[in-house]
Amino acid sequence: MRNLWLFISKYNAFFLLVIFFTTSLIMLVNNNSYQRASVWNSSNQFVGSAYEKMNEFSSYLVLGKTNDSLVAENARLRNLLKSSFYSDSIKRVTVNDTLLKQQYTYTVAKVINNSIHQKNNYITINRGKKHGIEKGMGVTSATGVVGIVLNVSDNFSTIRSLLHTETKVSASVNGNIGSLVWGEGNFDARYATLKDIQGHLVVKKGSRVITSEFSLFPQGTNIGVVSKTGLKGTESALNIEVKLDTDFSALHYVYVINNVLSREQLSLEALNKAE
Amino acid sequence: MGRAVIINAIRFVLLIATQVFLLKNTGYYNLSVPYLYILFILLLPFNIPNGLLFLLAFVTGLTVDVFYDTLGLHALACSVMAFVRIIFISITVQRDGFDNEPEPRLGIMGFRWFVFYAIILAFFHHLVLFIFEAFRLSDLGHTLVRVVLSSLLSTFLILVTEFVFYRKKVR
């Protein structure tokens, strides 16, 4: 007992340290919420990490079953996706103006099939007879002319793209009217050819090409910009290369144009032929 | 004896007041934080009994804790520092020198010894303080950077204070 006291008094600094250290630590942990929380959490960390390691190992044993259940879940979720449903609602922009009579109405459609690398390219959209689409209507995108409706089913329509050898659009540049074609020696989806502009007319590079009043598009719809002039054509008319505004490779939404007055116009014109 | 008590009491009040009213609001982006009040423990007389040294260190830390709202943290660091002080002094100072050199002051012990003394004690104090303040080992690197930078700043302040109250060695 006496030796113990001697030992303690000899190394009293150390024992004092232990006493004061412990006292402070107890005070620290008991009176400060952060340290108290840390103490309990760190003791839980050992238990938690042990469970985690064990779980990591055991999860390998049921990988196959887990995979099956995930695949089933994926299939179920895919069925719920918006893209698996056919959207039947349409947006049609109509302005009711009493002073000016509405001539054109626009129907929004989504491009669901598109080609640009063929000689004759077609586009399919998800709007059809049900939504008031008819054969021969013009189709534009936000940037410019896209094509003409070719065939119509109940829910879908095919469009003869501008990139088609038989598509002809009446176009004007600086008030001079010509005919816009594609596929005559040029199969680049970015360019089209403007024909029948009289050779003596000077057309500058960079001039804007728009639809003329004779086309089935509203007059002034954008087509493109003159990129090259003076290409060889017929004797009296030189061809003009036009860079198209519409990027046909990135076509997502198009507008189908319904000319309200077209039927009246056509029936009137039909009388001429009958005579 | 009575004079030493009064001097130390005044020093205690002044240092604690400086610490909690002035230095509490200073620091360099929380990376370098000065703790000047440890100078009080540094300057306690050589011949102080270990028990009293620990008690005073503990009380000093506790007083600072009350102002800093970290009950026990500074007391802990000061207790460790008191222990380091005992070890350091027992290694570097002869026991018979205690009579004519009552306090470990800059003017008495010389510049080199005092710098070493201050840096070691400040380092251990800050080490314990910051580690127990962080209370986790995950960002140990950041804690150690804080320890080193704060020790340097504290030591610098201690030296400045000592120079201001410099007393030539009286023979």
Chai-1 contact restraints between the chains, C-beta under 6 A:
chainA,res_idxA,chainB,res_idxB,connection_type,confidence,min_distance_angstrom,max_distance_angstrom,comment,restraint_id
A,N12,B,N50,contact,1.0,0.0,6.0,A-B,restraint_1
A,A13,B,N50,contact,1.0,0.0,6.0,A-B,restraint_2
A,A13,B,F83,contact,1.0,0.0,6.0,A-B,restraint_3
A,A13,B,I86,contact,1.0,0.0,6.0,A-B,restraint_4
A,L16,B,N50,contact,1.0,0.0,6.0,A-B,restraint_5
A,L16,B,F54,contact,1.0,0.0,6.0,A-B,restraint_6
A,L17,B,F83,contact,1.0,0.0,6.0,A-B,restraint_7
A,F20,B,F54,contact,1.0,0.0,6.0,A-B,restraint_8
A,F20,B,F58,contact,1.0,0.0,6.0,A-B,restraint_9
A,F20,B,S79,contact,1.0,0.0,6.0,A-B,restraint_10
A,F21,B,S79,contact,1.0,0.0,6.0,A-B,restraint_11
A,S24,B,G72,contact,1.0,0.0,6.0,A-B,restraint_12
A,S24,B,A75,contact,1.0,0.0,6.0,A-B,restraint_13
A,S24,B,L76,contact,1.0,0.0,6.0,A-B,restraint_14
A,S24,B,S79,contact,1.0,0.0,6.0,A-B,restraint_15
A,M27,B,L71,contact,1.0,0.0,6.0,A-B,restraint_16
A,M27,B,G72,contact,1.0,0.0,6.0,A-B,restraint_17
A,L28,B,G72,contact,1.0,0.0,6.0,A-B,restraint_18
A,L28,B,L73,contact,1.0,0.0,6.0,A-B,restraint_19
A,N31,B,L71,contact,1.0,0.0,6.0,A-B,restraint_20
A,Q35,B,F135,contact,1.0,0.0,6.0,A-B,restraint_21
A,S38,B,F135,contact,1.0,0.0,6.0,A-B,restraint_22
